[in-house]
Amino acid sequence: MFQIGKTIVSEDLIEKDFVCNLGACKGECCIAGEAGAPLDIEEVAILSAIYKDVKPFLRPEGIAAIEKQGTSIVSDFDELETTLVDGAECAYVTFTDKGIASCGIEDAFNAGKSHFRKPISCHLYPVRVQEYSEFSAVNYHKWDICDDACVLGKELQVPVYKFVKDALIRKFGEDWYKELETVSMTFKK
């Protein structure tokens, strides 16, 4: 672990390699699991505000789940999350004609219909951020459904922090990311 500002960062971001291999996993991270994507309090308001713009990009099952449960939910553990369809996939998930999971929120963003790309937890994955009162813990989340992404990352020699560069800058800023690059160069020597 090392510190950058008010973050404690796992060395795994530098040591582990990762590049999503959607051809292999088909976007399983948007489908598997027992919970929706973690949300920040600000994102709850954003999802509510942009729903009308995102709705045309969603599947009927997702629309039904959102209209029944809301654009986000509070879990049994008091955590904010995206809504699920029947306790399974994220309500915002869409599928390409090849059966690969995509994101209706990001589809709306890419079409210029929304200013919001997608929840930061999705954008950062496989990095997870845990907020504490004095600092944020920035960790790599190992999930067996991403084994193909680890293999591809190793093949291409792309460390986790480079794979999620845009998301890390979105979350922590350009200066923070530059410091992470500096730490990485020092760490590898």
RAURUR-V540656 format. One record per run of one state. SS is the DSSP state (a for helix, b for strand, c for the rest). FROM is the first residue (numbers start at 1). TO is the last residue. If there is no record, write none. Layout:
# RAURUR-V540656
ss=(SS:SS)
from=(FROM:FROM)
to=(TO:TO)
This chain:
# RAURUR-V540656
ss=(c:b:c:b:c:a:c:b:c:a:c:a:c:b:c:a:c:a:c:b:c:b:c:b:c:b:c:b:c:b:a:c:a:c:b:c:b:c:a:c:b:a:c:a:c:a:c)
from=(1:2:5:7:10:12:16:17:18:22:26:28:31:38:39:41:58:60:70:72:75:80:83:84:85:90:91:93:96:101:104:111:120:125:127:132:136:141:144:157:159:160:164:165:173:174:189)
to=(1:4:6:9:11:15:16:17:21:25:27:30:37:38:40:57:59:69:71:74:79:82:83:84:89:90:92:95:100:103:110:119:124:126:131:135:140:143:156:158:159:163:164:172:173:188:189)
